[in-house]
Amino acid sequence: MYNSRKKPQDEMVEEVTSIWSCTNDECKGWMRDNFSFASEPTCPQCKSPMVKSEKKLTVLVNTSPNQSKD
Ligand SMILES: [Zn+2]
């Protein structure tokens, strides 16, 4: 199929991102590893310990430095 997106500079791509994942199987809690934790964080939802993991996140890649055209 021909790709007819109007704004090819805005692409949704999947990126493997470092995250903290809740160790509680019944909890879906996770957070991005964007912060500098002094130690391992606890889940904000259930207070369980969290472990480092990776998650595929869909991110918007904006290759256009200036979006003022719209
Ligand atoms: Zn949790």
N, CA, C, O and the ligand as a Tripos MOL2 file, in Angstrom:
@<TRIPOS>MOLECULE
protein
  281   279    71     0     0
PROTEIN
NO_CHARGES

@<TRIPOS>ATOM
      1 N           0.8380   -1.2010    0.0000 N.3       1 MET1
      2 CA          0.0000    0.0000    0.0000 C.3       1 MET1
      3 C           0.8760    1.2560    0.0000 C.2       1 MET1
      4 O           1.9270    1.3090    0.6390 O.2       1 MET1
      5 N           0.4150    2.2400   -0.7230 N.am      2 TYR2
      6 CA          1.1470    3.4930   -0.7850 C.3       2 TYR2
      7 C           0.9260    4.2960    0.4950 C.2       2 TYR2
      8 O          -0.2020    4.4170    0.9730 O.2       2 TYR2
      9 N           1.9790    4.8270    1.0310 N.am      3 ASN3
     10 CA          1.8880    5.5950    2.2580 C.3       3 ASN3
     11 C           1.5600    7.0500    1.9100 C.2       3 ASN3
     12 O           2.3650    7.7550    1.3000 O.2       3 ASN3
     13 N           0.3660    7.4800    2.3080 N.am      4 SER4
     14 CA         -0.0890    8.8100    1.8960 C.3       4 SER4
     15 C          -0.2150    9.7610    3.0720 C.2       4 SER4
     16 O          -1.0270   10.6870    3.0510 O.2       4 SER4
     17 N           0.5890    9.5310    4.0930 N.am      5 ARG5
     18 CA          0.5080   10.4450    5.2310 C.3       5 ARG5
     19 C           0.9080   11.8560    4.8290 C.2       5 ARG5
     20 O           1.8360   12.0560    4.0440 O.2       5 ARG5
     21 N           0.2090   12.8080    5.3670 N.am      6 LYS6
     22 CA          0.4450   14.1960    4.9660 C.3       6 LYS6
     23 C           1.7380   14.7530    5.5460 C.2       6 LYS6
     24 O           2.4170   15.5710    4.9260 O.2       6 LYS6
     25 N           2.0620   14.2900    6.7560 N.am      7 LYS7
     26 CA          3.2190   14.8720    7.4180 C.3       7 LYS7
     27 C           4.2470   13.7800    7.6980 C.2       7 LYS7
     28 O           4.3320   13.2560    8.8090 O.2       7 LYS7
     29 N           5.0210   13.4510    6.6770 N.am      8 PRO8
     30 CA          5.9880   12.3510    6.8430 C.3       8 PRO8
     31 C           7.0690   12.6710    7.8570 C.2       8 PRO8
     32 O           7.7910   11.7710    8.2870 O.2       8 PRO8
     33 N           7.1980   13.9290    8.2490 N.am      9 GLN9
     34 CA          8.2360   14.2620    9.2200 C.3       9 GLN9
     35 C           7.8350   13.8760   10.6330 C.2       9 GLN9
     36 O           8.6760   13.8120   11.5300 O.2       9 GLN9
     37 N           6.5390   13.6170   10.8310 N.am     10 ASP10
     38 CA          6.0810   13.1800   12.1380 C.3      10 ASP10
     39 C           5.8200   11.6850   12.0910 C.2      10 ASP10
     40 O           4.8250   11.2430   11.5160 O.2      10 ASP10
     41 N           6.6810   10.9260   12.6760 N.am     11 GLU11
     42 CA          6.5380    9.4850   12.5960 C.3      11 GLU11
     43 C           6.4220    8.8810   13.9800 C.2      11 GLU11
     44 O           7.1400    9.2430   14.9120 O.2      11 GLU11
     45 N           5.4920    7.9490   14.0800 N.am     12 MET12
     46 CA          5.3640    7.2060   15.3150 C.3      12 MET12
     47 C           6.2460    5.9660   15.2160 C.2      12 MET12
     48 O           6.0400    5.1210   14.3440 O.2      12 MET12
     49 N           7.1950    5.8610   16.0810 N.am     13 VAL13
     50 CA          8.0850    4.7130   16.0610 C.3      13 VAL13
     51 C           8.1020    4.0730   17.4430 C.2      13 VAL13
     52 O           7.8170    4.7180   18.4520 O.2      13 VAL13
     53 N           8.4400    2.8040   17.4630 N.am     14 GLU14
     54 CA          8.5750    2.1050   18.7360 C.3      14 GLU14
     55 C          10.0280    2.1530   19.1660 C.2      14 GLU14
     56 O          10.9440    1.8810   18.3900 O.2      14 GLU14
     57 N          10.2030    2.4990   20.4050 N.am     15 GLU15
     58 CA         11.5540    2.6350   20.9280 C.3      15 GLU15
     59 C          11.6460    1.8520   22.2300 C.2      15 GLU15
     60 O          10.7940    1.9860   23.1080 O.2      15 GLU15
     61 N          12.6710    1.0480   22.3440 N.am     16 VAL16
     62 CA         12.8830    0.3110   23.5880 C.3      16 VAL16
     63 C          13.4270    1.2710   24.6350 C.2      16 VAL16
     64 O          14.4970    1.8570   24.4700 O.2      16 VAL16
     65 N          12.6720    1.4160   25.7100 N.am     17 THR17
     66 CA         12.9910    2.4000   26.7300 C.3      17 THR17
     67 C          13.2310    1.7100   28.0610 C.2      17 THR17
     68 O          12.5450    0.7490   28.4080 O.2      17 THR17
     69 N          14.2010    2.2030   28.7930 N.am     18 SER18
     70 CA         14.4470    1.6680   30.1240 C.3      18 SER18
     71 C          13.3510    2.1310   31.0750 C.2      18 SER18
     72 O          13.0300    3.3170   31.1380 O.2      18 SER18
     73 N          12.7940    1.2010   31.7980 N.am     19 ILE19
     74 CA         11.7330    1.5250   32.7370 C.3      19 ILE19
     75 C          11.9740    0.8050   34.0540 C.2      19 ILE19
     76 O          12.8300   -0.0720   34.1630 O.2      19 ILE19
     77 N          11.1920    1.2030   35.0500 N.am     20 TRP20
     78 CA         11.0880    0.4340   36.2850 C.3      20 TRP20
     79 C           9.7440   -0.2730   36.2490 C.2      20 TRP20
     80 O           8.7140    0.3540   36.0010 O.2      20 TRP20
     81 N           9.7490   -1.5780   36.4970 N.am     21 SER21
     82 CA          8.5270   -2.3600   36.4260 C.3      21 SER21
     83 C           8.1880   -2.9020   37.8030 C.2      21 SER21
     84 O           9.0620   -3.3670   38.5340 O.2      21 SER21
     85 N           6.9100   -2.8370   38.1480 N.am     22 CYS22
     86 CA          6.4550   -3.3320   39.4390 C.3      22 CYS22
     87 C           6.6080   -4.8410   39.5130 C.2      22 CYS22
     88 O           6.3410   -5.5460   38.5400 O.2      22 CYS22
     89 N           7.0360   -5.3350   40.6670 N.am     23 THR23
     90 CA          7.2270   -6.7760   40.8140 C.3      23 THR23
     91 C           5.9410   -7.4970   41.1820 C.2      23 THR23
     92 O           5.9020   -8.7270   41.2050 O.2      23 THR23
     93 N           4.8950   -6.7440   41.4670 N.am     24 ASN24
     94 CA          3.6090   -7.3400   41.8070 C.3      24 ASN24
     95 C           2.8940   -7.7720   40.5280 C.2      24 ASN24
     96 O           2.5610   -6.9370   39.6870 O.2      24 ASN24
     97 N           2.6590   -9.0720   40.3820 N.am     25 ASP25
     98 CA          2.0500   -9.5780   39.1560 C.3      25 ASP25
     99 C           0.6530   -9.0170   38.9230 C.2      25 ASP25
    100 O           0.1910   -8.9480   37.7840 O.2      25 ASP25
    101 N          -0.0050   -8.6250   39.9750 N.am     26 GLU26
    102 CA         -1.3670   -8.1320   39.8270 C.3      26 GLU26
    103 C          -1.4120   -6.6190   39.6080 C.2      26 GLU26
    104 O          -2.4840   -6.0210   39.5160 O.2      26 GLU26
    105 N          -0.2390   -6.0220   39.5280 N.am     27 CYS27
    106 CA         -0.1670   -4.5810   39.3340 C.3      27 CYS27
    107 C           0.5100   -4.2920   38.0000 C.2      27 CYS27
    108 O           1.5210   -4.9000   37.6480 O.2      27 CYS27
    109 N          -0.0600   -3.3710   37.2870 N.am     28 LYS28
    110 CA          0.5060   -3.0090   35.9810 C.3      28 LYS28
    111 C           1.4360   -1.8070   36.0820 C.2      28 LYS28
    112 O           1.8170   -1.2120   35.0750 O.2      28 LYS28
    113 N           1.7930   -1.4650   37.3050 N.am     29 GLY29
    114 CA          2.5580   -0.2450   37.5100 C.3      29 GLY29
    115 C           3.9460   -0.2980   36.8940 C.2      29 GLY29
    116 O           4.6450   -1.3080   36.9770 O.2      29 GLY29
    117 N           4.3180    0.7810   36.2920 N.am     30 TRP30
    118 CA          5.6780    0.9410   35.7770 C.3      30 TRP30
    119 C           5.9390    2.4190   35.6080 C.2      30 TRP30
    120 O           5.0060    3.2200   35.5550 O.2      30 TRP30
    121 N           7.1930    2.7790   35.5240 N.am     31 MET31
    122 CA          7.5270    4.1840   35.2870 C.3      31 MET31
    123 C           8.7850    4.2710   34.4520 C.2      31 MET31
    124 O           9.6320    3.3780   34.4560 O.2      31 MET31
    125 N           8.8740    5.3550   33.7530 N.am     32 ARG32
    126 CA         10.0770    5.5750   32.9640 C.3      32 ARG32
    127 C          11.2810    5.7750   33.8700 C.2      32 ARG32
    128 O          11.1770    6.2820   34.9870 O.2      32 ARG32
    129 N          12.4090    5.3620   33.3540 N.am     33 ASP33
    130 CA         13.6450    5.5020   34.1070 C.3      33 ASP33
    131 C          14.2700    6.8670   33.8270 C.2      33 ASP33
    132 O          15.4500    6.9700   33.4920 O.2      33 ASP33
    133 N          13.4770    7.8800   33.9680 N.am     34 ASN34
    134 CA         13.9480    9.2340   33.6640 C.3      34 ASN34
    135 C          14.5490    9.9200   34.8740 C.2      34 ASN34
    136 O          15.1770   10.9720   34.7530 O.2      34 ASN34
    137 N          14.3590    9.3350   36.0220 N.am     35 PHE35
    138 CA         14.7620    9.9960   37.2440 C.3      35 PHE35
    139 C          15.9660    9.3090   37.8570 C.2      35 PHE35
    140 O          16.2150    8.1240   37.6320 O.2      35 PHE35
    141 N          16.6900   10.0640   38.6200 N.am     36 SER36
    142 CA         17.8370    9.5000   39.2970 C.3      36 SER36
    143 C          17.4120    9.0830   40.7000 C.2      36 SER36
    144 O          17.2720    9.9120   41.5990 O.2      36 SER36
    145 N          17.2160    7.8060   40.8600 N.am     37 PHE37
    146 CA         16.8250    7.3120   42.1670 C.3      37 PHE37
    147 C          18.0690    7.0030   42.9930 C.2      37 PHE37
    148 O          19.0450    6.4440   42.4920 O.2      37 PHE37
    149 N          18.0130    7.3770   44.2630 N.am     38 ALA38
    150 CA         19.1180    7.0420   45.1450 C.3      38 ALA38
    151 C          19.1800    5.5270   45.3500 C.2      38 ALA38
    152 O          20.2560    4.9490   45.5050 O.2      38 ALA38
    153 N          18.0150    4.9070   45.3470 N.am     39 SER39
    154 CA         17.9500    3.4590   45.4340 C.3      39 SER39
    155 C          16.7860    3.0040   44.5670 C.2      39 SER39
    156 O          16.1950    3.8070   43.8440 O.2      39 SER39
    157 N          16.4590    1.7360   44.6360 N.am     40 GLU40
    158 CA         15.3740    1.2440   43.8080 C.3      40 GLU40
    159 C          14.0550    1.8610   44.2550 C.2      40 GLU40
    160 O          13.7720    1.9310   45.4510 O.2      40 GLU40
    161 N          13.2560    2.3060   43.3040 N.am     41 PRO41
    162 CA         11.9900    2.9510   43.6650 C.3      41 PRO41
    163 C          10.9380    1.9280   44.0730 C.2      41 PRO41
    164 O          11.0730    0.7320   43.8150 O.2      41 PRO41
    165 N           9.9020    2.4220   44.7100 N.am     42 THR42
    166 CA          8.7550    1.5810   45.0090 C.3      42 THR42
    167 C           7.5890    2.0010   44.1340 C.2      42 THR42
    168 O           7.4840    3.1610   43.7350 O.2      42 THR42
    169 N           6.7250    1.0590   43.8410 N.am     43 CYS43
    170 CA          5.5990    1.3240   42.9660 C.3      43 CYS43
    171 C           4.6740    2.3630   43.6090 C.2      43 CYS43
    172 O           4.2800    2.2130   44.7650 O.2      43 CYS43
    173 N           4.3310    3.4090   42.8630 N.am     44 PRO44
    174 CA          3.4390    4.4270   43.4210 C.3      44 PRO44
    175 C           2.0250    3.9110   43.6350 C.2      44 PRO44
    176 O           1.2420    4.5330   44.3520 O.2      44 PRO44
    177 N           1.6910    2.7880   43.0260 N.am     45 GLN45
    178 CA          0.3290    2.2630   43.1380 C.3      45 GLN45
    179 C           0.1810    1.2740   44.2880 C.2      45 GLN45
    180 O          -0.7930    1.3330   45.0380 O.2      45 GLN45
    181 N           1.1460    0.3630   44.4290 N.am     46 CYS46
    182 CA          0.9750   -0.6930   45.4290 C.3      46 CYS46
    183 C           2.1470   -0.7710   46.3930 C.2      46 CYS46
    184 O           2.1630   -1.6240   47.2800 O.2      46 CYS46
    185 N           3.1230    0.1050   46.2320 N.am     47 LYS47
    186 CA          4.2770    0.1760   47.1300 C.3      47 LYS47
    187 C           5.1590   -1.0610   47.0990 C.2      47 LYS47
    188 O           5.9610   -1.2800   48.0060 O.2      47 LYS47
    189 N           5.0130   -1.8640   46.0590 N.am     48 SER48
    190 CA          5.9030   -3.0030   45.9060 C.3      48 SER48
    191 C           7.2450   -2.5330   45.3580 C.2      48 SER48
    192 O           7.3290   -1.4600   44.7620 O.2      48 SER48
    193 N           8.2890   -3.3240   45.5550 N.am     49 PRO49
    194 CA          9.5630   -2.9690   44.9450 C.3      49 PRO49
    195 C           9.4700   -2.9970   43.4280 C.2      49 PRO49
    196 O           8.6230   -3.6790   42.8520 O.2      49 PRO49
    197 N          10.3490   -2.2490   42.8010 N.am     50 MET50
    198 CA         10.3480   -2.2200   41.3490 C.3      50 MET50
    199 C          11.6970   -2.6970   40.8370 C.2      50 MET50
    200 O          12.7260   -2.5150   41.4870 O.2      50 MET50
    201 N          11.6710   -3.3080   39.6680 N.am     51 VAL51
    202 CA         12.9020   -3.8040   39.0650 C.3      51 VAL51
    203 C          13.1000   -3.1270   37.7260 C.2      51 VAL51
    204 O          12.1480   -2.7420   37.0470 O.2      51 VAL51
    205 N          14.3530   -2.9950   37.3690 N.am     52 LYS52
    206 CA         14.6590   -2.4040   36.0700 C.3      52 LYS52
    207 C          14.2320   -3.3410   34.9560 C.2      52 LYS52
    208 O          14.4460   -4.5520   35.0110 O.2      52 LYS52
    209 N          13.6250   -2.7430   33.9480 N.am     53 SER53
    210 CA         13.1500   -3.5290   32.8270 C.3      53 SER53
    211 C          13.2060   -2.6760   31.5710 C.2      53 SER53
    212 O          13.7070   -1.5510   31.5780 O.2      53 SER53
    213 N          12.6810   -3.2360   30.5040 N.am     54 GLU54
    214 CA         12.6060   -2.4810   29.2680 C.3      54 GLU54
    215 C          11.2170   -2.6260   28.6930 C.2      54 GLU54
    216 O          10.5630   -3.6540   28.8660 O.2      54 GLU54
    217 N          10.7720   -1.5950   28.0100 N.am     55 LYS55
    218 CA          9.4310   -1.6080   27.4490 C.3      55 LYS55
    219 C           9.4850   -0.9200   26.0970 C.2      55 LYS55
    220 O          10.1790    0.0810   25.9130 O.2      55 LYS55
    221 N           8.7350   -1.4810   25.1530 N.am     56 LYS56
    222 CA          8.6170   -0.8280   23.8580 C.3      56 LYS56
    223 C           7.5470    0.2390   23.9450 C.2      56 LYS56
    224 O           6.3690   -0.0550   24.1530 O.2      56 LYS56
    225 N           7.9670    1.4750   23.7840 N.am     57 LEU57
    226 CA          7.0300    2.5860   23.8530 C.3      57 LEU57
    227 C           6.9300    3.2500   22.4930 C.2      57 LEU57
    228 O           7.9230    3.4250   21.7860 O.2      57 LEU57
    229 N           5.7150    3.6130   22.1490 N.am     58 THR58
    230 CA          5.5220    4.3590   20.9170 C.3      58 THR58
    231 C           5.8240    5.8220   21.1830 C.2      58 THR58
    232 O           5.2080    6.4590   22.0370 O.2      58 THR58
    233 N           6.7700    6.3320   20.4450 N.am     59 VAL59
    234 CA          7.1660    7.7160   20.6510 C.3      59 VAL59
    235 C           6.9980    8.4920   19.3540 C.2      59 VAL59
    236 O           7.1450    7.9460   18.2610 O.2      59 VAL59
    237 N           6.6910    9.7510   19.4920 N.am     60 LEU60
    238 CA          6.5770   10.6220   18.3300 C.3      60 LEU60
    239 C           7.9470   11.2010   18.0170 C.2      60 LEU60
    240 O           8.5320   11.9410   18.8090 O.2      60 LEU60
    241 N           8.4320   10.8480   16.8540 N.am     61 VAL61
    242 CA          9.7270   11.3750   16.4480 C.3      61 VAL61
    243 C           9.4940   12.5690   15.5400 C.2      61 VAL61
    244 O           8.9680   12.4410   14.4340 O.2      61 VAL61
    245 N           9.8830   13.6900   16.0130 N.am     62 ASN62
    246 CA          9.7030   14.9250   15.2580 C.3      62 ASN62
    247 C          11.0450   15.3250   14.6520 C.2      62 ASN62
    248 O          11.9320   15.8390   15.3350 O.2      62 ASN62
    249 N          11.1630   15.0780   13.3750 N.am     63 THR63
    250 CA         12.4260   15.3930   12.7210 C.3      63 THR63
    251 C          12.4760   16.8210   12.2220 C.2      63 THR63
    252 O          13.4910   17.2770   11.6960 O.2      63 THR63
    253 N          11.3570   17.5250   12.3960 N.am     64 SER64
    254 CA         11.3190   18.9200   11.9710 C.3      64 SER64
    255 C          11.6350   19.8200   13.1590 C.2      64 SER64
    256 O          10.9110   19.7860   14.1530 O.2      64 SER64
    257 N          12.6780   20.6100   13.0880 N.am     65 PRO65
    258 CA         13.0670   21.4280   14.2440 C.3      65 PRO65
    259 C          12.1020   22.5630   14.5350 C.2      65 PRO65
    260 O          12.0580   23.0700   15.6560 O.2      65 PRO65
    261 N          11.3380   22.9590   13.5480 N.am     66 ASN66
    262 CA         10.4290   24.0870   13.7450 C.3      66 ASN66
    263 C           9.0740   23.7310   13.1660 C.2      66 ASN66
    264 O           8.9490   23.4460   11.9750 O.2      66 ASN66
    265 N           8.0410   23.7500   14.0360 N.am     67 GLN67
    266 CA          6.7190   23.3360   13.5940 C.3      67 GLN67
    267 C           5.7930   24.5130   13.3590 C.2      67 GLN67
    268 O           4.5760   24.3480   13.4390 O.2      67 GLN67
    269 N           6.3070   25.6680   13.0790 N.am     68 SER68
    270 CA          5.4690   26.8630   12.9690 C.3      68 SER68
    271 C           4.7720   26.9560   11.6200 C.2      68 SER68
    272 O           4.0500   27.9170   11.3570 O.2      68 SER68
    273 N           4.9870   25.9530   10.7550 N.am     69 LYS69
    274 CA          4.3600   26.0120    9.4420 C.3      69 LYS69
    275 C           2.8520   25.8400    9.5140 C.2      69 LYS69
    276 O           2.1150   26.3670    8.6810 O.2      69 LYS69
    277 N           2.3990   25.0930   10.5210 N.am     70 ASP70
    278 CA          0.9550   24.8680   10.6450 C.3      70 ASP70
    279 C           0.2740   26.0960   11.1860 C.2      70 ASP70
    280 O          -0.9450   26.0990   11.3610 O.2      70 ASP70
    281 ZN          2.6230   -1.9320   41.7410 Zn       71 ZN71
@<TRIPOS>BOND
     1     1     2 1
     2     2     3 1
     3     3     4 2
     4     3     5 am
     5     5     6 1
     6     6     7 1
     7     7     8 2
     8     7     9 am
     9     9    10 1
    10    10    11 1
    11    11    12 2
    12    11    13 am
    13    13    14 1
    14    14    15 1
    15    15    16 2
    16    15    17 am
    17    17    18 1
    18    18    19 1
    19    19    20 2
    20    19    21 am
    21    21    22 1
    22    22    23 1
    23    23    24 2
    24    23    25 am
    25    25    26 1
    26    26    27 1
    27    27    28 2
    28    27    29 am
    29    29    30 1
    30    30    31 1
    31    31    32 2
    32    31    33 am
    33    33    34 1
    34    34    35 1
    35    35    36 2
    36    35    37 am
    37    37    38 1
    38    38    39 1
    39    39    40 2
    40    39    41 am
    41    41    42 1
    42    42    43 1
    43    43    44 2
    44    43    45 am
    45    45    46 1
    46    46    47 1
    47    47    48 2
    48    47    49 am
    49    49    50 1
    50    50    51 1
    51    51    52 2
    52    51    53 am
    53    53    54 1
    54    54    55 1
    55    55    56 2
    56    55    57 am
    57    57    58 1
    58    58    59 1
    59    59    60 2
    60    59    61 am
    61    61    62 1
    62    62    63 1
    63    63    64 2
    64    63    65 am
    65    65    66 1
    66    66    67 1
    67    67    68 2
    68    67    69 am
    69    69    70 1
    70    70    71 1
    71    71    72 2
    72    71    73 am
    73    73    74 1
    74    74    75 1
    75    75    76 2
    76    75    77 am
    77    77    78 1
    78    78    79 1
    79    79    80 2
    80    79    81 am
    81    81    82 1
    82    82    83 1
    83    83    84 2
    84    83    85 am
    85    85    86 1
    86    86    87 1
    87    87    88 2
    88    87    89 am
    89    89    90 1
    90    90    91 1
    91    91    92 2
    92    91    93 am
    93    93    94 1
    94    94    95 1
    95    95    96 2
    96    95    97 am
    97    97    98 1
    98    98    99 1
    99    99   100 2
   100    99   101 am
   101   101   102 1
   102   102   103 1
   103   103   104 2
   104   103   105 am
   105   105   106 1
   106   106   107 1
   107   107   108 2
   108   107   109 am
   109   109   110 1
   110   110   111 1
   111   111   112 2
   112   111   113 am
   113   113   114 1
   114   114   115 1
   115   115   116 2
   116   115   117 am
   117   117   118 1
   118   118   119 1
   119   119   120 2
   120   119   121 am
   121   121   122 1
   122   122   123 1
   123   123   124 2
   124   123   125 am
   125   125   126 1
   126   126   127 1
   127   127   128 2
   128   127   129 am
   129   129   130 1
   130   130   131 1
   131   131   132 2
   132   131   133 am
   133   133   134 1
   134   134   135 1
   135   135   136 2
   136   135   137 am
   137   137   138 1
   138   138   139 1
   139   139   140 2
   140   139   141 am
   141   141   142 1
   142   142   143 1
   143   143   144 2
   144   143   145 am
   145   145   146 1
   146   146   147 1
   147   147   148 2
   148   147   149 am
   149   149   150 1
   150   150   151 1
   151   151   152 2
   152   151   153 am
   153   153   154 1
   154   154   155 1
   155   155   156 2
   156   155   157 am
   157   157   158 1
   158   158   159 1
   159   159   160 2
   160   159   161 am
   161   161   162 1
   162   162   163 1
   163   163   164 2
   164   163   165 am
   165   165   166 1
   166   166   167 1
   167   167   168 2
   168   167   169 am
   169   169   170 1
   170   170   171 1
   171   171   172 2
   172   171   173 am
   173   173   174 1
   174   174   175 1
   175   175   176 2
   176   175   177 am
   177   177   178 1
   178   178   179 1
   179   179   180 2
   180   179   181 am
   181   181   182 1
   182   182   183 1
   183   183   184 2
   184   183   185 am
   185   185   186 1
   186   186   187 1
   187   187   188 2
   188   187   189 am
   189   189   190 1
   190   190   191 1
   191   191   192 2
   192   191   193 am
   193   193   194 1
   194   194   195 1
   195   195   196 2
   196   195   197 am
   197   197   198 1
   198   198   199 1
   199   199   200 2
   200   199   201 am
   201   201   202 1
   202   202   203 1
   203   203   204 2
   204   203   205 am
   205   205   206 1
   206   206   207 1
   207   207   208 2
   208   207   209 am
   209   209   210 1
   210   210   211 1
   211   211   212 2
   212   211   213 am
   213   213   214 1
   214   214   215 1
   215   215   216 2
   216   215   217 am
   217   217   218 1
   218   218   219 1
   219   219   220 2
   220   219   221 am
   221   221   222 1
   222   222   223 1
   223   223   224 2
   224   223   225 am
   225   225   226 1
   226   226   227 1
   227   227   228 2
   228   227   229 am
   229   229   230 1
   230   230   231 1
   231   231   232 2
   232   231   233 am
   233   233   234 1
   234   234   235 1
   235   235   236 2
   236   235   237 am
   237   237   238 1
   238   238   239 1
   239   239   240 2
   240   239   241 am
   241   241   242 1
   242   242   243 1
   243   243   244 2
   244   243   245 am
   245   245   246 1
   246   246   247 1
   247   247   248 2
   248   247   249 am
   249   249   250 1
   250   250   251 1
   251   251   252 2
   252   251   253 am
   253   253   254 1
   254   254   255 1
   255   255   256 2
   256   255   257 am
   257   257   258 1
   258   258   259 1
   259   259   260 2
   260   259   261 am
   261   261   262 1
   262   262   263 1
   263   263   264 2
   264   263   265 am
   265   265   266 1
   266   266   267 1
   267   267   268 2
   268   267   269 am
   269   269   270 1
   270   270   271 1
   271   271   272 2
   272   271   273 am
   273   273   274 1
   274   274   275 1
   275   275   276 2
   276   275   277 am
   277   277   278 1
   278   278   279 1
   279   279   280 2
@<TRIPOS>SUBSTRUCTURE
     1 MET1         2 RESIDUE 1 A MET
     2 TYR2         6 RESIDUE 1 A TYR
     3 ASN3        10 RESIDUE 1 A ASN
     4 SER4        14 RESIDUE 1 A SER
     5 ARG5        18 RESIDUE 1 A ARG
     6 LYS6        22 RESIDUE 1 A LYS
     7 LYS7        26 RESIDUE 1 A LYS
     8 PRO8        30 RESIDUE 1 A PRO
     9 GLN9        34 RESIDUE 1 A GLN
    10 ASP10       38 RESIDUE 1 A ASP
    11 GLU11       42 RESIDUE 1 A GLU
    12 MET12       46 RESIDUE 1 A MET
    13 VAL13       50 RESIDUE 1 A VAL
    14 GLU14       54 RESIDUE 1 A GLU
    15 GLU15       58 RESIDUE 1 A GLU
    16 VAL16       62 RESIDUE 1 A VAL
    17 THR17       66 RESIDUE 1 A THR
    18 SER18       70 RESIDUE 1 A SER
    19 ILE19       74 RESIDUE 1 A ILE
    20 TRP20       78 RESIDUE 1 A TRP
    21 SER21       82 RESIDUE 1 A SER
    22 CYS22       86 RESIDUE 1 A CYS
    23 THR23       90 RESIDUE 1 A THR
    24 ASN24       94 RESIDUE 1 A ASN
    25 ASP25       98 RESIDUE 1 A ASP
    26 GLU26      102 RESIDUE 1 A GLU
    27 CYS27      106 RESIDUE 1 A CYS
    28 LYS28      110 RESIDUE 1 A LYS
    29 GLY29      114 RESIDUE 1 A GLY
    30 TRP30      118 RESIDUE 1 A TRP
    31 MET31      122 RESIDUE 1 A MET
    32 ARG32      126 RESIDUE 1 A ARG
    33 ASP33      130 RESIDUE 1 A ASP
    34 ASN34      134 RESIDUE 1 A ASN
    35 PHE35      138 RESIDUE 1 A PHE
    36 SER36      142 RESIDUE 1 A SER
    37 PHE37      146 RESIDUE 1 A PHE
    38 ALA38      150 RESIDUE 1 A ALA
    39 SER39      154 RESIDUE 1 A SER
    40 GLU40      158 RESIDUE 1 A GLU
    41 PRO41      162 RESIDUE 1 A PRO
    42 THR42      166 RESIDUE 1 A THR
    43 CYS43      170 RESIDUE 1 A CYS
    44 PRO44      174 RESIDUE 1 A PRO
    45 GLN45      178 RESIDUE 1 A GLN
    46 CYS46      182 RESIDUE 1 A CYS
    47 LYS47      186 RESIDUE 1 A LYS
    48 SER48      190 RESIDUE 1 A SER
    49 PRO49      194 RESIDUE 1 A PRO
    50 MET50      198 RESIDUE 1 A MET
    51 VAL51      202 RESIDUE 1 A VAL
    52 LYS52      206 RESIDUE 1 A LYS
    53 SER53      210 RESIDUE 1 A SER
    54 GLU54      214 RESIDUE 1 A GLU
    55 LYS55      218 RESIDUE 1 A LYS
    56 LYS56      222 RESIDUE 1 A LYS
    57 LEU57      226 RESIDUE 1 A LEU
    58 THR58      230 RESIDUE 1 A THR
    59 VAL59      234 RESIDUE 1 A VAL
    60 LEU60      238 RESIDUE 1 A LEU
    61 VAL61      242 RESIDUE 1 A VAL
    62 ASN62      246 RESIDUE 1 A ASN
    63 THR63      250 RESIDUE 1 A THR
    64 SER64      254 RESIDUE 1 A SER
    65 PRO65      258 RESIDUE 1 A PRO
    66 ASN66      262 RESIDUE 1 A ASN
    67 GLN67      266 RESIDUE 1 A GLN
    68 SER68      270 RESIDUE 1 A SER
    69 LYS69      274 RESIDUE 1 A LYS
    70 ASP70      278 RESIDUE 1 A ASP
    71 ZN71       281 GROUP 0 **** ****
